[in-house]
Amino acid sequence: MYKSYSMELAGRTLTVDIGRVAKQANGAAFMHYGDTVVLSTATASEKPRDGIDFFPLSVNFEEKLYAVGKIPGGFNKREGKASENAVLTSRVIDRPMRPLFPRDYRNDVTLDNLVMSVDPNCRPELVAMLGAAIATSISDIPFDGPCAMTQIGMIGDDLIVNPTQLEWKVGSLNLTVASTRDKVIMIEAGANEIPEAKMIEAIYKAHEVNQEIIRFIDGIVAECGKEKHSYEHYVVPEELFAAIREIVTPEQMEEAVFTDDKQTREENIRQITAKLEETFADNEEWLPFVGDAVYQYQKKTVRKMILKDHKRPDGREITQIRPLSAEIDIIPRVHGSAMFTRGQTQICDVCTLAPLSEAQKIDGLDENEIAKRYMHQYNFPSYSVGETKPSRGPGRREIGHGALAERALLPVLPSEDEFPYAIRCVSETFESNGSTSMASTCASCMSLMAAGVPIKKMVAGISCGLVTGETDDDFVLLTDIQGLEDFFGDMDFKVTGTEDGITAIQMDIKIHGLTRPIVEGAIERCRAARMFIMDTCMKPVISEPRKDVGKYAPKIDSIMIDPSKIGDVVGKQGSTINKIIEETGVKIDISEDGMVAICGTDRAMIEKAKKIVENIVTDIEPGQIITGKVVQIKSFGAFVELKPKKDGMVHISRLSDKRVEKVEDVVNVGDMVTVKVLDVDKMGKISLSMKSADLARND
């Protein structure tokens, strides 16, 4: 049965069609927001997947270029693998919804979001987020929703609910907040040094809007929602827990878990697991649950000690950061490098500079092709956690971590006019034990400064964890969580920023939302920690960007020319610009507004090319002194090329201060000579002089 529901959301109408399309999915919502159209579906397998100990959820955000009237490039003329934006959007949908499914649900679930039309005033990412929540809520898939999501932008000091594409791009805040009926469940933000108080205001403005959307979804579910289906529960037998506690006492588990060395802890647990598997080898009912039982035993032990005794596994205080160290210039010949270590988390970042023509071109759901000038990429090899597996390129986690560090540093980068380079930072994870993305932010900041990129301010980041008790006011915040505290805790709240404000936030949780005191406390805790990291670790190593780029980095100089003279510099079929490149060995990029960027490794050749360009675009007037090439010899004088297709003549009487019998006695074809412009007549003929007296005279 087809039903349509509508609500006014941020001045635009949101319409949801139920039962109109995709009826064989467990749940489907045909979403319309302005002219943006997204089909969101939720489907689940009939039976659980065998042999797994996790919830197999897949979230897809499918960008179809017909949605913006484009035909895909490439030979096949069809969409290929998911873009980076699609991957990041899928992650933002996944993070708030995953905790709302039952923890022991093992059926495969796929949330598909097909973008079919894009209205620049209604961002498709937002529509897909809401569509996924509605499709799942009305389906028969077990789900403790609904949840809702709102985006907040900021122009000046004004917060904007669900900004347009343009407002999202030019504003100083890109904030996405997901909420349940009572609490905030996900935060994702990129910000231009937004003060903590303003960020909290924006988060809870979004939370208020989310409550309106949830009431709207509740109405849809009441009329169209299916009864949730039953499923096979995966529960460790209580009798097994009791038997394990007889063999491994709580004191023994605590001793095994509480150490500051990850490898030692893992070996301790491995020995305990092996002992229990040997003990229960003949018990076919219990044996499959031993691994999960040990995991839950660890988890209960860690959470109890943190919550009740404020004792962390590695012995740190609740607010204490692990030992820090930093280095720069550890990799020779690259343009910039830095290594940042925090406990057993270690990142090496390498910065590469190139002409703006090497910026990444992105063909996505935008009216125009986007050029991405700053690229941050993150790699997570298996050796960083002591494992072995084949490398198959970056996964969604690697793309997400790279994007987070990229957002963190974007606000402090110089403009293209100030620094006409494309910039690529690559973070290599050497060792991982918690929050490598925040270590990546710190390492990348130092790598940029070491490369001579004139960033405006230093940026650092840290992650704050959480362990909650039975009530909302029973919780402990943990500064700088390590892997174990992330696995067994309830939250991974990452915040990056400068001394003056926040540049990025990413919050993941495993519970059904956070209270306002937890959010405010985590943001303040992260602020204090990042100040400590900058002051005690980063600044002593490098406190400001180097004044110039490194020895092996390309040098770039730029000049602005009249756009109407771009054709003169390029020449017919590129003849002029190619000649300059051939003579000097530089690379030249010219933008539509007349910005000429000259790139090379030899400063002298860059200056030579720059001088040639200046000569080409500068009108020749009496009094100018110009260096040109002798292109023709006559008995009465020499013709000198001053710029492409523009020659002047030095009469034989003005070739030298002395009397000249033959022109060839002074110059030959191909000689580079310095001349002064004496006159430009009405016909455009140019008279030149090489006499020292003329060259020295200031007309």
Beta strands, then each sheet from edge to edge (+ up, - down):
strand 1: 3-9
strand 2: 12-18
strand 3: 27-33
strand 4: 36-48
strand 5: 57-63
strand 6: 107-117
strand 7: 148-155
strand 8: 158-161
strand 9: 173-179
strand 10: 184-194
strand 11: 324-328
strand 12: 336-342
strand 13: 345-355
strand 14: 360-362
strand 15: 370-372
strand 16: 374-379
strand 17: 421-431
strand 18: 460-468
strand 19: 475-479
strand 20: 491-497
strand 21: 502-509
strand 22: 555-560
strand 23: 587-590
strand 24: 595-600
strand 25: 625-634
strand 26: 637-643
strand 27: 646-651
strand 28: 672-680
strand 29: 686-689
sheet 1: 1+ 2- 3+ 4- 6+ 5+
sheet 2: 8+ 7- 9+ 10- 21+ 20- 18+ 19-
sheet 3: 11+ 12- 13+ 17- 16-
sheet 4: 14+ 15-
sheet 5: 22+ 24- 23+
sheet 6: 25+ 26- 27+ 29+ 28- 25+
end
